[in-house]
Amino acid sequence: MELRWNLNDIYTSMEDPVLLNDKKKLFDMIHCKAEQYRTFFAGKTAVADKLTDYLLTINQINSLYLKLAAFARLRLAIDTADKAAMKLSQDLENIMPKLSDINLPFLRFLNSVGTLDYYIEGHSLLEEHREILRDLSVQAGHLMGEEAEQVVSALQPSASYAWEELHDELTKSLIVDVHIGEEIRSVPLSVARNMAYAQSQELRRAAYTAELKAYRKSASSMAACLNSIKGEALVTANARGFAHPLDVTLADCRMERRTLDAMFHAIWNALPDFRRYLKHKAKLLGYEGGLPFYEFYAPVGRFTSRFSYEDARTIILREFSRFSEDLGAFAGHAFDHGWIDLEPREGKISGAFTCNLHAIGESRIMVNYTGTFYDLTTIAHELGHAYHNEVLKGRTFINNDYTMPLAETASIFCETLVTNAILKQADTEEVFAILEHNLLNYTQICVEILARYTFETNLFEKRRERPLSVAELNTLMLDAQKYAYGDGLTGDLHPYMWACKPHYYFPDFHFYNFPYPYGLLFAKGLFAMYEKNPGPEFVDRFNRVLFATGASNMDEIFAIIGCPSDSLEFYGNALRLITNQIDAFCRMNLPR
């Protein structure tokens, strides 16, 4: 089995003539089309031809760009000092703003042509991209005037983007003084936050206390950043005809608010079960009532079994093949043909990811495999992403661009296949460890994200009136945490969670939080359907769902499943898979 990936199918080196030619072709095309599109979309003649030209152009540009960008990213992932890859990445980043000179003229043209279906009928390429064209038409309908868009574009680097950068610098430079007995450890914020996972209860509590104290040094500046970014979002959303910044994100996700409301309603119904989990963990750690906030990540339970590379391959191929022969064969091909970089080594970044190489119809997966259960399920998870890419590879690049709430569909499904199989074979101590690992993750995704969504919703409503003080932001955050966690957590909670989470400061993606629980519950909802009716019929439906994700809205995808996108039953069935694990966990005691 190959332990390192093979990138030669992309480019053989940074000096590969094919790479140099692709880069030149990309840059020439962007400049040429930007110049041509200044006048190309004048008038309403030859509408179908102009739509076709844009689709062919943007597909080719993006395919070339991502092939080059992927090669740079993959090289840097295993050698962070690769200067040639850094330069390629920077060159690509510098050229991409030029795309606005291609996209904006097209969007203004699209907004002027009226009913799209009239022009789409009878043109196979346009029919293939019908949903994308509809999305772009909606986007075009929300454009401000040309001069206003230019002003906003020119101002953002000195406005919201600058505030985001300032917050990032404040976070990176924040030093936390952690007191352990007579010793004081001065550490960066990221190190202090990671102490929440420490074995020592004293260290966990001390790090939490010190973290909250440290925020006082820069909270006023962080509040100014947050108020400015959210204030700009309200103004620009309104100027573009949106009632609320949430509506901008929902449009990007091709989702109706009723769908989102149904998902959160189902989570609300399950909150008593999540609180049961937290209280049982508290009891196991020796606390009465709820779990102290600083003990949320306290490690309990151990999974001691180790899995060799070959063990991982065998287990994954076995469980994938039980689901479908195609999935098993695909994973086998990935293992055997240099798609996966497994081994940790000097210069390689931490973590794991999957890179879609649409231009060559393949993927590459990076993990840092050390033989743990969690490493094993990470490979299964990333292979799920790669399988999603495989199902979509017959689509054009634009029709590969699935939305964030659907990005984890295949990955979580595949991870669940393997996790459930290991749970059936594990001993009591290992079952306990797996359940604790899963439930901590699910609680973060469902309950914590409910708190963050609630906070951001209330923040926008208050920000309509005026900027909020640090004290007001803290109160909003504590109220949101109490709403979500109830009596599952005790103590002072975390009033500065608004300061440490970068998602709140993304100028171009507000409510970045909700796609996480949605992605989890969508995948788990499909898994609940699979458990009820396994077999070829479900496998076919599952593949059709994956194939539709790049070019369909949420209602169209749920039509494949056979239920409405706001079905409380669907999300309830998904959560039942989680609450069943809570039931099992709450019957267990801490292994000795």
Number of C-alpha atoms within 10 A of each C-alpha: 12 16 16 18 20 16 15 11 9 18 17 14 15 16 10 13 12 14 19 14 11 16 19 12 13 21 19 12 15 21 15 12 17 20 13 13 17 14 10 14 19 12 11 13 10 10 17 18 13 17 21 16 11 16 20 15 16 18 15 17 18 17 20 20 20 19 21 25 20 20 24 22 19 20 21 20 20 20 16 16 13 14 13 15 22 16 12 18 18 13 14 19 12 10 14 13 10 13 15 12 17 22 17 18 19 23 20 20 21 25 18 14 15 12 12 18 13 10 17 20 13 11 12 11 16 21 15 15 21 19 17 20 21 15 19 17 22 15 18 21 16 18 19 18 12 11 9 12 15 11 11 14 12 11 13 15 13 10 17 24 18 16 24 23 16 15 23 16 11 19 20 12 12 17 21 25 21 24 17 13 9 5 9 11 13 14 15 16 21 15 13 22 17 13 21 23 17 16 12 13 17 12 20 23 21 20 28 23 18 19 23 14 14 17 21 13 12 15 20 15 17 25 21 16 24 27 23 19 24 24 18 17 22 19 14 18 19 15 15 17 14 16 12 17 20 21 18 22 18 18 16 14 18 21 18 16 14 12 19 16 13 19 24 22 15 20 23 17 11 18 20 17 20 25 22 19 26 27 23 24 25 22 16 17 16 10 13 13 15 22 25 19 18 24 21 18 16 20 17 16 19 15 17 11 10 14 17 13 17 10 13 22 19 12 17 26 22 16 20 23 17 13 19 15 13 13 21 18 14 17 22 18 12 21 22 14 13 19 25 24 22 22 15 18 11 8 13 18 16 13 13 18 18 21 20 22 23 23 19 12 13 18 23 22 24 27 22 18 23 16 15 16 19 15 20 25 22 24 28 30 26 27 29 24 25 27 24 24 24 20 17 24 20 13 18 21 21 18 22 21 15 20 19 17 22 21 21 24 28 28 24 24 23 28 21 18 19 23 21 12 14 18 15 9 10 15 11 13 17 20 21 24 21 24 20 21 18 16 20 18 14 18 21 16 20 25 24 19 22 24 22 24 18 19 23 23 16 16 20 19 12 15 16 12 9 11 18 17 14 20 14 15 25 19 15 20 25 20 18 23 24 15 17 25 22 16 17 24 23 19 11 11 18 17 20 21 18 23 25 19 12 14 16 21 27 18 20 12 16 21 21 20 19 22 22 18 23 23 21 24 30 24 24 25 22 23 24 20 15 17 10 10 11 13 13 11 10 19 16 11 15 19 15 16 24 21 23 21 23 23 25 21 20 21 17 17 20 16 12 14 18 10 13 17 23 20 15 18 14 24 26 23 19 22 25 17 15 21 21 12 18 22 13 13 22 18 9 14 15 14 13 5
